[in-house]
Amino acid sequence: MDSKKEEVADNKTHHILCIPTPAQSHIKAMLKLAKLLHSRGFHITFVNTAYNHKRFLKSLGPDSLHGLPDFREKMLAPFCDLVKRLNDMTRTCNDSPPSVTRIVSDGFMPFTIAAGRELKIPVVFFYTIPACSFMGFKQLGTLLEKLGPPPVPKDTIIDWIPGMKDMHVRDMPSFCWSGTTADHFMLNFCIEATEKAHQASAIIILTFKALEQDVLDAISSMFPKVFVIGPLQLLLNRIPEHPLKLKYSLWKEESECLQWLNTKPKGSVLYVNFGSIAVMSPEQLMEFGYGIANSKHPFLWIIRPDLVVDRYSNQRDRGSHGGDSGYGGGNKPWNRQSSFGNGGGGGGSSRPPFKGQRVCKYHESGHCKKGASCDYMHT
């Protein structure tokens, strides 16, 4: 038996429970890590909640933080109960995997530290953010001590973060320099979450050393066990695909763009993607649209149904207006980059509304029969 087979055989005695933060990109990264661990022989249980699905099967908007404090406070007891029931099942069923031997938790689910302590199970924190972002969050407490609570002038220089030079307050997350109630909650939450990392048995950061060597060295001086992993998709490409192919998105994937991408030279396509949470105004969307069009490059633009906050507009109809040089119409899920990340196409686009047309609120309510697109917003 060679060393790899011995490693897989040894890993089969371990059962890892993975729990992500309920956000699309965090779930996706944790699923990929779970798949890599499973390929090495580990038994995997992936904790996914109805809350996750409910949140991502309907639109995310500016109120997406609502419910998060309650969610955090009410997760500890059910999570501990889940692990206990899971371990009880493994002890009573012959074909079950071993009891849970380790918890791999998203770093922004800090209640798992208390759960691990109660259950006597080591907890590893997995951060799906770059090392520089983790270090920025780690320094938030010091930021408050040195600069005071937000709001803070955005041009204020920050020259004391280890491994990160030439920083300003504007380079930190917005809740560091604005002063809304939601931002104050996020500020305190991130301080708590990164401080809990000192109680984890190890931390894993989604990055690679060639990209962030200086800040990784600084983080390694603060924590005894720091591991890096990434890019996840390149690592996954090295393992055989399971017959039951694992999907990583809570949205239905559309593959039409891949055919279009295959007609373009390698590295020629501009990929535009605002992720799963960010929202913008119609005016901001237009500015991005004109800028992308003026680049004179073919583009693939991923537009979520809820990307634009606009009382006049139905995003489904907005996505169908004519563009200049982009692919397709309608709204494409933003999770297809894994498929074409190693091929000839580059990255994504959905055809944007460059003509300035909007869907009138009177048309949507049935009071106007002129048509879905008009110049109401410009008169």
Order of alpha helices (4+ residues) and beta strands (2+ residues): alpha-beta-alpha-beta-alpha-alpha-alpha-beta-alpha-beta-alpha-alpha-beta-beta-alpha-beta-alpha-beta-alpha-alpha-beta-alpha-beta-alpha-alpha-beta-alpha-beta
